[in-house]
Amino acid sequence: MSHHRLTSLFAGIALLLTTPLLVGATDPSSNFADRLLARHNRERAMMGIPALQWDQRLAGSAQLWANHLAQTGRFEHAPERASDPQGENLWAGTKGAFTLERMVDAWVREKRYFTPGLFPNNSSTGNVEDIGHYTQLMWRDTGEVGCAIARGRAEDVLVCRYSDAGNYIGERPF
């Protein structure tokens, strides 16, 4: 068998083996928790921060808020819970147009504005809004995450909840 045909054969086998992964990657419900956890933990590992664990209680809490946002068309953080503080990241975008990975990547891209130091003075732009999702995702004391997605009239809404909550004034994110 020629080198060219052998290369083509291996490329075809590789495509067949990855096709189920690629198909699943475009469906937000496919391997939902595993995919979101993997995307969070990839970023944390790059900075030497311990991996997050999936928490179904947080996912349930996130689902209630995601449903509320999708039904009302609003985009705002949930009220603070004094007895059970949870960190929260929100994302919204065109219905069906984004993978789960791209949703989390929107938060991860904020690292381009991140500077070390005490929160909230971690943004090279001077705006905490430019790094707040990233710092919550990376917060050193956060150990669990749970996320949920809901479909509104025009947008998909992703809510991720974190425990322990992060973004505490005067503390180092990591």
N, C-alpha and C positions, 0 to 999 in steps of 0.2 A: 504494500500500500504506500502511495507517495506521501511525502511530508504534508503537502497541501490537503490531500483527502483526509489524512489523519487529524490534522488541525481542525478541519471542518467537522469531522465526526465528533471530536471532543467539544467543540463549540456547540454543536447540536445537543449533545448529552447534557452539557451544562445548562442550556436553555430549558430543556425538559425538566431538569431537576429543580430549577428555580421558578418555573412558571407558577406552581401553586403558591409560592411565597409572594410573587409579584401580584397575583390575583387577590390574595388575602390582604395585601398591603393597601389596596385601594378601597376595601370595604371596612368602614369604621367599626363594624361590629365583630370582625374576624380577629380572634386572639386579642381582644380589647385590652385587658389588664396586662397581659404579657408585653404587648407592644409599647404601651405607655410607660410601664415600669422600666423596660429596657432603654427607652430613649432618655428617661430621667437619669438612670444609673450610669449610662455611658458618659454623660457630662460630669457627674459626680466622681467617677473613677478617674477621669483625666486630671482632676485636682486632688486626688487622694482622699476624697470624702467618702465615708462608709455608704454602702448601698441602701436605698430605701426598700421597705417591704410593702406589699399591697395590703391595705386594710379595708375590708368590706364595709365596716361601719362608716368610714369616711366616704367610701363610694356611694353608700346609700344617702348620706347627707348631701353629697354633691349632686346626686340625681334629683333630689327634691328642688334644689336651687336651679339646676339646669332646666328642669321642666318649667319652673316659674318664669325664668328669663325667656324661654322659647315661647311660652303662652302669652306673655305680656309684651314681648318685643323690646323689653328694657335691657340695659346692659350696665349693671351696677353690682358692687360687692354686697354680699349678704350682711345683715347686721351682725355686729360682734357678739360672741357668746361668752359671757363672763364666766360661766361655770365650766365651759368646755371650749377653750380658745382653739381655733383652727386657722391655719394659714389658708389662703385661697388664691388661685390663679384662674383667670377667666380668658377665654378666647372665643371669638365669633367670626364667621366667614361664610361666604357663599355656599349654599346648600350643595353638598355632594362634591365640591371642588377640591377638597383638601384631605390628605391622609392624616391619620393620627400623628404620625411622625412630623409632618410639616406644621401641625398645630403646636406641638411642643417646641419645635425648632424656632417658632416665632418668639418664644420666651427666651430660648437659649441665645438667639442673636443679640439680645441685650448685653451680653458679655463684652461686646465691643466698646461699650460705654462704662464698664465696671472698672473701678480703681480700688485697691485695697484700703482699708481703714475702718472707722467706726460708722455703722449705719446711722443716719441716711446719707452720710457724706461720701458715698461710693460712686457717684456718677461724674464722669468727666464733663458732662453737659451742665451739671448743677441741678438737674431735675431728677428727683427720686423715681418719678414715673418711668424714666428711661431704663431703670435697672431693677425695679421692684419685683418683677416676675422672676427674673434670673436669680436674684438673691434668695427668694423664697424657695425656688427649686434646689438651690445649692446650700441652703442654711445648714450649718454643721450639726445642730442639735435636732434637726428633723429626722425622724426614723421611719415614718409611715406616710403613705400617700394613698388616696382613693379618688378616682375620677369618674365622671359620667358625661354622656353627651345627650343632647336633645335637639330635635329638629323643629325650628320655628317656620313661619311662613316663607321667609327668604333666606334664613341663615341656619347653620349648624352652630350650636353653642356647646363648648367644652368647659366643664368646671372641674378643677382638681383641688382637693382639700388635703392639707398637710398637718401632721402632728409629730412633734411639737411644732407649734406655729413659729414662724421666723419673722424677720424684719423688725427686730426690737431696737429702738433708739438707744444708741450708746454701746451697742455690741458689735463685735466683728462677725460678719456673715460666715467666714471660713478662713 
